[in-house]
Amino acid sequence: MSSVGVYIKAGSRQDTLETSGTANLLAKMLTKGSQGVTKSQFAEEIENMGGSVSTSIDREITNVNVTCFKGDLGRALNLLGDAVANPNLDPAELELTKQEQADENDTMNKDQETSLLESCHFNSFRDHMLGQPIRGDRDNLQNLSVDDLRSFKAANYTGENMVVVGTGAIDHEAFVNQVAEMLGGITSSSGSQENSNKCVYTPSLLMMRDDEMYNANVGVFYDAPGVKDEDYYSFLLLKHMIGNYDIALHAAHLNNMSKQYNATHNLLGDLVDVTKQSCHYFAYSDCGLWGSYLFGNEVFVRQMNWVGLAAPTFYSDFVSEVEVVRARNNLWNGLMKQANAQEANVEIGRQMIQVGRRVTRSEIAKRVSNMDAHYMRGLCY
């Protein structure tokens, strides 16, 4: 299989409060056909190739990806390039897409971890669009029009903000020529983007009440470096040191918490009603968030807050070399699990947008291999 993806530096960060959700709606509209291809023709063409199309959007990047057999890569690129350059921004189709987005928002709001992580971004970057919901504000969503989407596309879907990636069995020269033909008419630049200034981390406490929530959710997050910072890979390794905890998976095996090399698991093992913990690292082009999500009985809210603060504090005093080696091996194993063209495509696209170059798996492995317990202790301090 082969994969072709178009990556635009135009995530929800480029929205404004008045047009929150524009980036996500426009990404969805790209799969509804183009000015020369109807929605049904677009879907039929993808099906005839035995392929699949997907869109994703985060706070900085919009991605449209088509996966197909290697012999159909040219057809897939033609279809994708046409959709990006000449999307069919039909008002009736937009209304249907807005309803789809509203339904997705309702579903996402029922996922407690997702809701809390969105709130942690707002709490940390509340004076910047980076802290606003990725899928837009529910109250503003229905007010968006085709003109808003056209304006957003004109301001952000430009050559300097766009990367096209092909992975699989690809003739590089032919691929480059086809991309130039399909997307050559796109404007090279539109000037400055909205909200491109670096957002400022705001240390603060946010408490939310939900009487339908059967347990408590806690997020403890630190100001962290972005992907271009020299400490990016250090924080990535620290994320693997903390790891994830699920009482359903760990309780049957961890019968003596004092013997655990994972400091966070050691603490959680003594809190019988804290059932889940996951460490997250959200790294963006110029900033980041690092920390833990915890879930458990509301009686343990104070302890969950304490656990989120305790492990990195402990590490600033003492780090076991065994724990660093375990985390390093876990990170290496994760690098080896990339098994298909689409995963490689997404990784390359994000790196080209955020870092400006391809960062190979061997480079990542080499960088973390030089980090020992002494280094990680200094990092946490």
N, C-alpha and C positions, 0 to 999 in steps of 0.2 A: 504494500500500500504506500501511497504518496500523500503528502499533505501540503496545502498552500494556505498561507494566512496573511492577512493584512492587519497591521498593528498601527494604531493611531494614538499619538500622545494627546488624547482627548477623553479622559475619563470624567467622572463626576466632579473632579477638582476644577474643571473648566466651566462648570455651571455657575450660575448666580442664584441668589435666594429666590429671585422672581422666576427663574427658569429651571429650578432644581428638578432633575430627572430627565432633562433634554438629552443628555449623552446616552442614557439607557434606552429611551424611546427611539432615538435615531438608529442605534445599533440593531434594534429589533426590526425596524423598517427596512434595513438593508437586505433582509431575507424575504421580503414581500415582493420581490421582482424589481424591475427597472423601468425606465421610460419606454424601452423597446421589448421588454419581456414581462408578461403578466405573472401574477403570483402563482397561478396554477402551472404555467409553463416553467417557471423557475423550479418549483417542487418536482415536476415531472422530469426535468433534465437531470436533477440531482439523483432521482430514483433510477433513471435509465443508466446512470454511471455506476450504480451500486454504491453510491457514496453517501455522505452525511454532511450537513452544514451545522455549524454552531456559532453562537456569539457569546462573548463574555465581556463584562465591564467591571473595572474596579475604580479606585479613586484616581488613577492616573492614566490608564490605558484602556482603549476599546479594541477588541479583537474579533475579527470575523474569519472563520476557518472552514475550509472544505477538505474532506478526506476522500480519496478515490483510488481506483486502481492506477498503476503507473502509466498505462497507455492513455488514460483520460485526463492527465494533468493539464494539457492545453485547453481542453473544453472547460475544465473547472476554473482555470485562471481567467478565461474569457467571461464566464458567468459572474465570477466574483469581482473582477475588475469593472465590469459594466454596472454591477449593483452599487459599488462604492462610488464610482464616478458619476453615475446618472440614476440615483435611487428614485423609486416611484413614491413620491410623497403625496399620496392621495388622502384627502381629508377624511373620507369614510373609513379607509383602512387605518388611519391614525386613531380614530375613535375606538375601533376594535382593539387596537394595540394598547391604548390607554386602559381599557377594561381588563385586558390580560395582565397589565402591570399592576393594577389595583388588586387583582386576585392574588398575584404573586406576593405583594406586600402583606396581604392578610395571612398568607401561609407562612411567610418568613417571620412575621411577628409572633407566631405560635411557637417558633423555635427559640427557646430561652437563651441558648448560648449565642446564637446569631444576634438576637436583640440586644444582649448585654454588650457584645463586642462593638456593635454600632454605637451604643451609648458611651462606651469607653473612648471611642474616637471623638465623639462630640464633647465629652468632658475634657479631653486633652487638647483639642484644637477647636474650641468653640467659637473663636473669632475668625475662622477661616473655613472655606468651603470643603476643605479636606475632612472636616469633622461632621459634615452634613451627611444624611443617608445616601448611600450609593444609588438607590433606586428612586430617589426623589421624595419630596415632601408630599404626603397624601393630599393635603389641602390644595397645593399648587398644581398637582398633576393634571387635574381635569381642565385647567385653564390654558394649558400649552396648546399652541396651534402649529399648523404647517409652517407658517412664517418663522416661528421660533426655531424650528428644526433647520430650516434653510439658512437662517442667520448663524446658527451654531456650526453647521457644516462649512459655510463659507469662511468662518473665522478659524476653524480648527483642522478641517480635512485638507491640509496643504502638504506639499512635498517635503518641507523641512520637518514636519511632524509625523511622517508616515514611513513605515518599513514594510517591505514585502518579503516573506520568507517561504522558500520551498524546501521540503525535505523528502528524502526517498531517492528513487532512481531518477535523477534529473540531469538533463543536459544543461549545464550552467549557462552557456552562451545563448542558447535558444530561449531559455527562461528569461534572461535579462532583456532580450530583444522583445519578447512578448509583453513583459511588464511595461517597457518603455512605450510600446504601441497602445496598450490598453489604458494606461494612466498618465500618458505624456501630456494630456491636456489639462491636468490638475494644476491649479495655481501653486507656484513655488513657495510663496510666503504671504501672510496676511498681516504682518506686524506682530505686536505683542498679544499674548493670550490673556484671558481673564484669570485672575487668582494665581498667576505664575510666581508671585513673591513667596518667599519661604514663610511657612506658617510658624507661629510661636507656641511652644508647649506651655500649657497653663496648669500648674499643680493645683488640684482641687478635689473636693469630695462631692459625689453625687449619690443621692438616695432616691430610689423609685419604689413606689408602692403599687402592688397588683394583688388584689384580694383573691384572684383566681389562680395565682401561682402557688402550687402545693409545696414548694421548697424554695430556699433562698439561693440566689445567684450572686457571686462576688467576682469582681475583676480588679486586680491590682497591677497597674502598668506604669512603667518607667519611660522617661524620655530616652530615646535610643538613636543610634546613628543610621543614616540612610545607606543605600547600596554603594555609593561612591566613597564612603568613609573608610579609612584604614582599619577601623575596628568592626566592620560589617561581619567578617567571617568569625571574629571572636564571639560576637553576640549570637551568631548562628550556632557555634559549638556550645555556647552556654545554654541555648534553647534545648539542645539534645541532652545536656547534662541534667536539666530539670525534668524533661520528658513529660509523659502523660501517665495518669493514674486512674484506674477504674476498679472500684471495689469488687465488682463481679468477676474481674479477671485476676486480681492480685490477692484477694483475701484468702483464697484457698492455698496459696503458696507462701505467703509472707507470715510465718508463724512466730518470728522473733524480730521485731522491728529494729532493735538496737544493732542487728548484724547487717542491715541494709546499707549498701554503698551509696544509694540515691538519697540525698539528704531530705528531699521533699517527701519521698515515700516513707522515710523514717518518721517524719512528723505526722503524716496523714494516717499512718497505721494505728496511731493511738487515738484518733478521732473517729469513732465507730459510725457516726452518722454523716460524715463528709464522704460522699460516694464517688465524686468525679473531680478530676483536676486535669487541665491541659495547658501546656506552655505555648505561647504564640509570639511570633516575631513578625511584625508588619513593617517592612522596610520599603521606603519610598525614595524618590530621587534625591531629596534633600533633608529628610527627617525620618523618624521611625518611632514605633512603640514596641516595647518588649515587656512581657509579663505573663501572668497566669489567670485563667478562669477557673473558678471553683464552684461546686454545687453540693448542697447538703441541707440538713435540717437547720431551720432558722435559729435554733438554740446555739449553733456553732458559728454564727456569723463573725463574732469577734475572733475566734480561732482561725477561720478561713482568711480573714484579713491579715492576721499575724503570719500564717503560713506563706502567703504571697510576698511578705516582706522578709521573712526569716532566712530562707535558703541563700539568696545572694549575699545577705549580711553575714551568714555563717561562712560562706566561701571567702569573704574578704579576710577572714582570720585563719582558716584552714581548708585546704582542698586535698582530698586523697588522689594520688596519681591513678589509682585504679578507676576512679570515677571519670577522670578525664579520658582514659583509654577506652572505657566502655562507651562514652558519648562519641568519641572519634570513630570508633568502629560502627556505631549506629548510623552516623552521618555517611560514612563510606558505603555502607550497605544500601542506604537510600539512593546514593548516586548510581549504583549498579543496577537499580530496578527500572530505570528508564528503558522501555522495551518497544516503543512504537514511534512512527514518524510524527504523529500529532503531538506527543509529549515533547519530543525534541524541537518541533516547530514552535510551540508555545514558549519553551525555555529560551530559544535563540531570539525570538521576537521581543520578549521582555528585556533581555540583556541589551539588545541593540538600541531600544528606546531609552532605557534608563542609564546604561553604562557607556553605550556608544561602541561596543565591541563584543565579540564572542568570548565568553569565559568558559573554557573547557572544564570538564569534570576532573581531569588530571590536575589542572591548576588549583581548583578548589580543594582537592584532596591534599595537594602539596602544602597549601597555605595552612590548613588546620593541623597537618602532621607536625609542624614546628611549635605547636602550643602545648606546654606542659602545665603541671599543677602550679608551679611558681608564677607562670604567666597569667593563668586564669585567676589566681588569687589577687594579683595586682590589678587586673581588669575589674574585678568585683569591688575592690577597695576604692 
